[in-house]
């Protein structure tokens, strides 16, 4: 029967059919959107109520925790200050390697150092070092001893007289005291 209609009537019917289909799609979309909005309203109210509760809990926790955090921070700061004081004492002392470097520079060509040791003595307010080695002869050992005694970093340089017993290839052991 549709084929019996003239072509312009067929187009009018198809246009009306398309417009009714669009109207139905629009109505269903609107209904679906309205249902979605209505279903989200309770969630909105619950979210707002929960946000108020959390805000109140946060205010209460901040008032309680601020006192605890302050004391915790004070304890941490006290510990850090103690560690910094220790570092200040250590950094005030010259590095051990500079003391050893001074000894090595003063040794000359005829002295071979075999051992260097360092001991910090906090109760005596200073340190002691021990230098062991072999000197080619007495004169070079004596020059080395004099050079170390002239150094301002060292307060006392001891070399036992027994180290001068041999004339060549003298094994020696020095004791050096320092304020650092």
C-alpha atoms as an extended CHARMM CRD file, in Angstrom:
* protein
*
       180  EXT
         1         1  UNK       CA              0.0000000000        0.0000000000        0.0000000000  PROA      1               0.0000000000
         2         2  UNK       CA              2.9350000000        2.3230000000        0.6490000000  PROA      2               0.0000000000
         3         3  UNK       CA              3.9770000000        1.8310000000       -2.9600000000  PROA      3               0.0000000000
         4         4  UNK       CA              0.6410000000        3.1180000000       -4.1680000000  PROA      4               0.0000000000
         5         5  UNK       CA              1.2050000000        6.5870000000       -2.7080000000  PROA      5               0.0000000000
         6         6  UNK       CA              2.6560000000        9.3770000000       -4.7820000000  PROA      6               0.0000000000
         7         7  UNK       CA              6.3880000000       10.1110000000       -4.1670000000  PROA      7               0.0000000000
         8         8  UNK       CA              5.8860000000       13.4400000000       -2.3420000000  PROA      8               0.0000000000
         9         9  UNK       CA              3.4380000000       11.7570000000        0.0850000000  PROA      9               0.0000000000
        10        10  UNK       CA              5.9780000000        9.0240000000        0.6850000000  PROA      10              0.0000000000
        11        11  UNK       CA              8.5640000000       11.6700000000        1.6120000000  PROA      11              0.0000000000
        12        12  UNK       CA              6.1210000000       13.3940000000        3.9640000000  PROA      12              0.0000000000
        13        13  UNK       CA              5.3950000000       10.0880000000        5.7230000000  PROA      13              0.0000000000
        14        14  UNK       CA              9.1210000000        9.2730000000        6.0240000000  PROA      14              0.0000000000
        15        15  UNK       CA              9.8360000000       12.7620000000        7.4260000000  PROA      15              0.0000000000
        16        16  UNK       CA              7.0090000000       12.4290000000        9.9430000000  PROA      16              0.0000000000
        17        17  UNK       CA              8.2480000000        8.9610000000       10.9060000000  PROA      17              0.0000000000
        18        18  UNK       CA             11.8200000000       10.3440000000       11.4340000000  PROA      18              0.0000000000
        19        19  UNK       CA             10.5390000000       13.2830000000       13.4860000000  PROA      19              0.0000000000
        20        20  UNK       CA              8.4390000000       10.9750000000       15.7020000000  PROA      20              0.0000000000
        21        21  UNK       CA             11.5000000000        8.7500000000       16.1860000000  PROA      21              0.0000000000
        22        22  UNK       CA             13.5970000000       11.8000000000       17.2090000000  PROA      22              0.0000000000
        23        23  UNK       CA             10.8500000000       12.9330000000       19.5990000000  PROA      23              0.0000000000
        24        24  UNK       CA             10.7960000000        9.4820000000       21.2290000000  PROA      24              0.0000000000
        25        25  UNK       CA             14.5920000000        9.3980000000       21.5110000000  PROA      25              0.0000000000
        26        26  UNK       CA             14.5320000000       12.8730000000       23.0970000000  PROA      26              0.0000000000
        27        27  UNK       CA             11.7960000000       11.8580000000       25.5550000000  PROA      27              0.0000000000
        28        28  UNK       CA             13.6620000000        8.6890000000       26.5620000000  PROA      28              0.0000000000
        29        29  UNK       CA             16.9260000000       10.6360000000       26.9600000000  PROA      29              0.0000000000
        30        30  UNK       CA             15.1950000000       13.2650000000       29.0980000000  PROA      30              0.0000000000
        31        31  UNK       CA             13.5440000000       10.5880000000       31.2210000000  PROA      31              0.0000000000
        32        32  UNK       CA             16.8700000000        8.7920000000       31.6390000000  PROA      32              0.0000000000
        33        33  UNK       CA             18.6150000000       12.0490000000       32.6330000000  PROA      33              0.0000000000
        34        34  UNK       CA             15.8580000000       12.8830000000       35.1110000000  PROA      34              0.0000000000
        35        35  UNK       CA             16.0910000000        9.4160000000       36.6650000000  PROA      35              0.0000000000
        36        36  UNK       CA             19.8830000000        9.8010000000       36.9310000000  PROA      36              0.0000000000
        37        37  UNK       CA             19.6520000000       13.2050000000       38.6240000000  PROA      37              0.0000000000
        38        38  UNK       CA             16.9770000000       11.9920000000       41.0290000000  PROA      38              0.0000000000
        39        39  UNK       CA             19.0840000000        8.9390000000       41.9410000000  PROA      39              0.0000000000
        40        40  UNK       CA             22.1280000000       11.1610000000       42.6700000000  PROA      40              0.0000000000
        41        41  UNK       CA             20.3200000000       13.5280000000       45.0540000000  PROA      41              0.0000000000
        42        42  UNK       CA             20.5480000000       11.1630000000       48.0840000000  PROA      42              0.0000000000
        43        43  UNK       CA             24.2440000000       10.6110000000       47.3960000000  PROA      43              0.0000000000
        44        44  UNK       CA             24.7310000000       14.3890000000       47.3420000000  PROA      44              0.0000000000
        45        45  UNK       CA             23.0810000000       14.7950000000       50.7480000000  PROA      45              0.0000000000
        46        46  UNK       CA             25.1050000000       11.9010000000       52.2080000000  PROA      46              0.0000000000
        47        47  UNK       CA             28.3390000000       13.3570000000       50.8290000000  PROA      47              0.0000000000
        48        48  UNK       CA             27.6370000000       16.7900000000       52.3280000000  PROA      48              0.0000000000
        49        49  UNK       CA             26.8260000000       15.2540000000       55.7140000000  PROA      49              0.0000000000
        50        50  UNK       CA             30.0120000000       13.1580000000       55.6010000000  PROA      50              0.0000000000
        51        51  UNK       CA             32.0940000000       16.2060000000       54.6560000000  PROA      51              0.0000000000
        52        52  UNK       CA             30.7700000000       18.0650000000       57.7190000000  PROA      52              0.0000000000
        53        53  UNK       CA             31.6380000000       15.0950000000       59.9570000000  PROA      53              0.0000000000
        54        54  UNK       CA             35.1350000000       14.8260000000       58.5250000000  PROA      54              0.0000000000
        55        55  UNK       CA             35.6610000000       18.5840000000       58.9210000000  PROA      55              0.0000000000
        56        56  UNK       CA             34.6730000000       18.4170000000       62.5820000000  PROA      56              0.0000000000
        57        57  UNK       CA             36.8810000000       15.3640000000       63.1440000000  PROA      57              0.0000000000
        58        58  UNK       CA             39.7630000000       17.1420000000       61.4790000000  PROA      58              0.0000000000
        59        59  UNK       CA             39.3530000000       20.2330000000       63.6600000000  PROA      59              0.0000000000
        60        60  UNK       CA             39.2430000000       18.0910000000       66.7950000000  PROA      60              0.0000000000
        61        61  UNK       CA             42.2610000000       16.0630000000       65.6940000000  PROA      61              0.0000000000
        62        62  UNK       CA             44.2470000000       19.1780000000       64.8650000000  PROA      62              0.0000000000
        63        63  UNK       CA             43.6200000000       20.6580000000       68.2820000000  PROA      63              0.0000000000
        64        64  UNK       CA             44.7220000000       17.4240000000       69.9920000000  PROA      64              0.0000000000
        65        65  UNK       CA             47.5760000000       16.6090000000       67.6140000000  PROA      65              0.0000000000
        66        66  UNK       CA             49.0320000000       20.1080000000       67.5430000000  PROA      66              0.0000000000
        67        67  UNK       CA             50.2050000000       19.6790000000       71.1230000000  PROA      67              0.0000000000
        68        68  UNK       CA             51.5840000000       16.2100000000       70.4260000000  PROA      68              0.0000000000
        69        69  UNK       CA             53.2640000000       17.3210000000       67.2160000000  PROA      69              0.0000000000
        70        70  UNK       CA             54.8260000000       20.2910000000       68.9390000000  PROA      70              0.0000000000
        71        71  UNK       CA             56.4120000000       18.0760000000       71.5910000000  PROA      71              0.0000000000
        72        72  UNK       CA             57.4950000000       15.5610000000       68.9470000000  PROA      72              0.0000000000
        73        73  UNK       CA             59.0940000000       18.3470000000       66.9140000000  PROA      73              0.0000000000
        74        74  UNK       CA             60.8140000000       19.6950000000       70.0140000000  PROA      74              0.0000000000
        75        75  UNK       CA             62.2560000000       16.2510000000       70.7460000000  PROA      75              0.0000000000
        76        76  UNK       CA             63.4550000000       15.8930000000       67.1540000000  PROA      76              0.0000000000
        77        77  UNK       CA             65.0290000000       19.3310000000       67.2470000000  PROA      77              0.0000000000
        78        78  UNK       CA             66.8000000000       18.5150000000       70.5220000000  PROA      78              0.0000000000
        79        79  UNK       CA             68.2280000000       15.3130000000       69.0110000000  PROA      79              0.0000000000
        80        80  UNK       CA             69.3680000000       17.1620000000       65.8890000000  PROA      80              0.0000000000
        81        81  UNK       CA             70.9880000000       19.8980000000       67.9850000000  PROA      81              0.0000000000
        82        82  UNK       CA             72.8740000000       17.2580000000       69.9810000000  PROA      82              0.0000000000
        83        83  UNK       CA             74.1530000000       15.6940000000       66.7680000000  PROA      83              0.0000000000
        84        84  UNK       CA             75.1540000000       19.1120000000       65.4470000000  PROA      84              0.0000000000
        85        85  UNK       CA             77.1130000000       19.8160000000       68.6330000000  PROA      85              0.0000000000
        86        86  UNK       CA             79.0470000000       16.5860000000       68.1240000000  PROA      86              0.0000000000
        87        87  UNK       CA             79.7480000000       17.5720000000       64.5280000000  PROA      87              0.0000000000
        88        88  UNK       CA             80.9590000000       21.0070000000       65.6390000000  PROA      88              0.0000000000
        89        89  UNK       CA             83.5020000000       19.3900000000       67.9630000000  PROA      89              0.0000000000
        90        90  UNK       CA             84.6910000000       17.0230000000       65.2410000000  PROA      90              0.0000000000
        91        91  UNK       CA             84.8640000000       19.7290000000       62.5860000000  PROA      91              0.0000000000
        92        92  UNK       CA             86.8860000000       21.9920000000       64.9140000000  PROA      92              0.0000000000
        93        93  UNK       CA             89.7160000000       19.4420000000       64.8640000000  PROA      93              0.0000000000
        94        94  UNK       CA             92.0230000000       19.3910000000       61.8790000000  PROA      94              0.0000000000
        95        95  UNK       CA             91.6720000000       16.4150000000       59.6500000000  PROA      95              0.0000000000
        96        96  UNK       CA             94.0050000000       13.5670000000       60.5210000000  PROA      96              0.0000000000
        97        97  UNK       CA             95.1890000000       13.3510000000       56.9580000000  PROA      97              0.0000000000
        98        98  UNK       CA             96.6280000000       16.8880000000       57.1970000000  PROA      98              0.0000000000
        99        99  UNK       CA             98.7210000000       15.8570000000       60.2080000000  PROA      99              0.0000000000
       100       100  UNK       CA             99.9230000000       12.7630000000       58.3660000000  PROA      100             0.0000000000
       101       101  UNK       CA            100.5700000000       14.8390000000       55.2740000000  PROA      101             0.0000000000
       102       102  UNK       CA            102.7870000000       17.1760000000       57.3110000000  PROA      102             0.0000000000
       103       103  UNK       CA            104.8000000000       14.2220000000       58.6280000000  PROA      103             0.0000000000
       104       104  UNK       CA            105.2220000000       12.7380000000       55.1620000000  PROA      104             0.0000000000
       105       105  UNK       CA            106.3150000000       16.0900000000       53.6870000000  PROA      105             0.0000000000
       106       106  UNK       CA            108.9670000000       16.5640000000       56.3690000000  PROA      106             0.0000000000
       107       107  UNK       CA            110.5130000000       13.1000000000       56.0000000000  PROA      107             0.0000000000
       108       108  UNK       CA            113.0740000000       13.8530000000       53.3000000000  PROA      108             0.0000000000
       109       109  UNK       CA            114.6480000000       11.3850000000       50.8780000000  PROA      109             0.0000000000
       110       110  UNK       CA            116.5260000000        9.1280000000       53.2530000000  PROA      110             0.0000000000
       111       111  UNK       CA            113.5330000000        8.1450000000       55.4030000000  PROA      111             0.0000000000
       112       112  UNK       CA            111.0350000000        5.4300000000       54.5990000000  PROA      112             0.0000000000
       113       113  UNK       CA            107.8630000000        5.4640000000       56.7330000000  PROA      113             0.0000000000
       114       114  UNK       CA            106.3240000000        2.0480000000       57.3110000000  PROA      114             0.0000000000
       115       115  UNK       CA            103.4930000000        2.8710000000       59.7370000000  PROA      115             0.0000000000
       116       116  UNK       CA            101.4300000000        5.8530000000       60.8680000000  PROA      116             0.0000000000
       117       117  UNK       CA             98.8710000000        5.6280000000       63.6420000000  PROA      117             0.0000000000
       118       118  UNK       CA             96.6220000000        8.2250000000       65.2590000000  PROA      118             0.0000000000
       119       119  UNK       CA             94.8330000000        8.1550000000       68.5930000000  PROA      119             0.0000000000
       120       120  UNK       CA             92.4470000000       10.8740000000       69.7420000000  PROA      120             0.0000000000
       121       121  UNK       CA             92.3380000000       11.3060000000       73.5110000000  PROA      121             0.0000000000
       122       122  UNK       CA             89.4060000000       13.5200000000       74.4790000000  PROA      122             0.0000000000
       123       123  UNK       CA             90.1590000000       13.4140000000       78.2110000000  PROA      123             0.0000000000
       124       124  UNK       CA             93.6900000000       14.7840000000       77.6920000000  PROA      124             0.0000000000
       125       125  UNK       CA             92.4950000000       17.3830000000       75.1840000000  PROA      125             0.0000000000
       126       126  UNK       CA             94.7850000000       16.2400000000       72.4180000000  PROA      126             0.0000000000
       127       127  UNK       CA             95.9380000000       13.3980000000       70.2810000000  PROA      127             0.0000000000
       128       128  UNK       CA             98.9640000000       11.2230000000       69.8790000000  PROA      128             0.0000000000
       129       129  UNK       CA            100.5260000000        9.7680000000       66.7920000000  PROA      129             0.0000000000
       130       130  UNK       CA            103.0570000000        7.0820000000       66.2510000000  PROA      130             0.0000000000
       131       131  UNK       CA            105.4080000000        7.0200000000       63.2620000000  PROA      131             0.0000000000
       132       132  UNK       CA            107.5550000000        4.0000000000       62.4680000000  PROA      132             0.0000000000
       133       133  UNK       CA            110.0350000000        3.5240000000       59.6950000000  PROA      133             0.0000000000
       134       134  UNK       CA            113.6330000000        3.1790000000       58.5840000000  PROA      134             0.0000000000
       135       135  UNK       CA            116.1830000000        5.9930000000       58.2230000000  PROA      135             0.0000000000
       136       136  UNK       CA            119.2740000000        5.7450000000       56.0020000000  PROA      136             0.0000000000
       137       137  UNK       CA            121.5830000000        7.1890000000       58.6810000000  PROA      137             0.0000000000
       138       138  UNK       CA            121.6590000000        9.1440000000       61.9500000000  PROA      138             0.0000000000
       139       139  UNK       CA            122.0290000000       12.5500000000       60.3390000000  PROA      139             0.0000000000
       140       140  UNK       CA            118.8810000000       12.1820000000       58.2070000000  PROA      140             0.0000000000
       141       141  UNK       CA            116.9280000000       10.8900000000       61.2160000000  PROA      141             0.0000000000
       142       142  UNK       CA            118.1150000000       13.8580000000       63.2780000000  PROA      142             0.0000000000
       143       143  UNK       CA            117.0720000000       16.2970000000       60.5220000000  PROA      143             0.0000000000
       144       144  UNK       CA            113.6300000000       14.6430000000       60.3350000000  PROA      144             0.0000000000
       145       145  UNK       CA            113.2540000000       14.9360000000       64.1130000000  PROA      145             0.0000000000
       146       146  UNK       CA            114.2360000000       18.6360000000       64.0630000000  PROA      146             0.0000000000
       147       147  UNK       CA            111.8260000000       19.3830000000       61.2000000000  PROA      147             0.0000000000
       148       148  UNK       CA            108.9530000000       17.8130000000       63.1290000000  PROA      148             0.0000000000
       149       149  UNK       CA            109.8340000000       19.6880000000       66.3150000000  PROA      149             0.0000000000
       150       150  UNK       CA            109.6510000000       22.9870000000       64.4040000000  PROA      150             0.0000000000
       151       151  UNK       CA            106.0520000000       22.2700000000       63.3020000000  PROA      151             0.0000000000
       152       152  UNK       CA            103.5000000000       24.3150000000       65.2650000000  PROA      152             0.0000000000
       153       153  UNK       CA            100.8700000000       21.5690000000       64.9530000000  PROA      153             0.0000000000
       154       154  UNK       CA            102.8900000000       19.2490000000       67.2040000000  PROA      154             0.0000000000
       155       155  UNK       CA            103.3860000000       19.9530000000       70.9070000000  PROA      155             0.0000000000
       156       156  UNK       CA            105.8380000000       17.1660000000       71.6400000000  PROA      156             0.0000000000
       157       157  UNK       CA            108.0020000000       14.9360000000       69.4420000000  PROA      157             0.0000000000
       158       158  UNK       CA            109.7650000000       12.0340000000       71.2040000000  PROA      158             0.0000000000
       159       159  UNK       CA            112.3690000000        9.7710000000       69.6850000000  PROA      159             0.0000000000
       160       160  UNK       CA            114.0530000000        7.3530000000       72.0610000000  PROA      160             0.0000000000
       161       161  UNK       CA            117.8450000000        7.6550000000       72.1720000000  PROA      161             0.0000000000
       162       162  UNK       CA            118.1020000000        3.9100000000       71.5660000000  PROA      162             0.0000000000
       163       163  UNK       CA            117.0100000000        4.5690000000       67.9890000000  PROA      163             0.0000000000
       164       164  UNK       CA            120.3930000000        6.2440000000       67.3780000000  PROA      164             0.0000000000
       165       165  UNK       CA            122.3450000000        3.1010000000       68.3850000000  PROA      165             0.0000000000
       166       166  UNK       CA            122.8530000000        1.9100000000       64.7990000000  PROA      166             0.0000000000
       167       167  UNK       CA            124.7470000000        3.9750000000       62.2950000000  PROA      167             0.0000000000
       168       168  UNK       CA            122.8970000000        2.9710000000       59.0760000000  PROA      168             0.0000000000
       169       169  UNK       CA            119.4500000000        1.5800000000       58.2310000000  PROA      169             0.0000000000
       170       170  UNK       CA            118.0740000000        2.7510000000       61.5540000000  PROA      170             0.0000000000
       171       171  UNK       CA            114.6500000000        1.4590000000       62.5140000000  PROA      171             0.0000000000
       172       172  UNK       CA            112.8770000000        4.1830000000       64.4730000000  PROA      172             0.0000000000
       173       173  UNK       CA            109.6070000000        4.8080000000       66.2800000000  PROA      173             0.0000000000
       174       174  UNK       CA            108.4900000000        8.3980000000       66.9710000000  PROA      174             0.0000000000
       175       175  UNK       CA            105.7910000000        9.4960000000       69.4060000000  PROA      175             0.0000000000
       176       176  UNK       CA            104.1470000000       12.7940000000       68.4800000000  PROA      176             0.0000000000
       177       177  UNK       CA            101.6610000000       14.7060000000       70.6160000000  PROA      177             0.0000000000
       178       178  UNK       CA             99.3170000000       17.2960000000       69.2110000000  PROA      178             0.0000000000
       179       179  UNK       CA             96.6500000000       19.6330000000       70.5800000000  PROA      179             0.0000000000
       180       180  UNK       CA             94.2000000000       18.4870000000       67.9330000000  PROA      180             0.0000000000
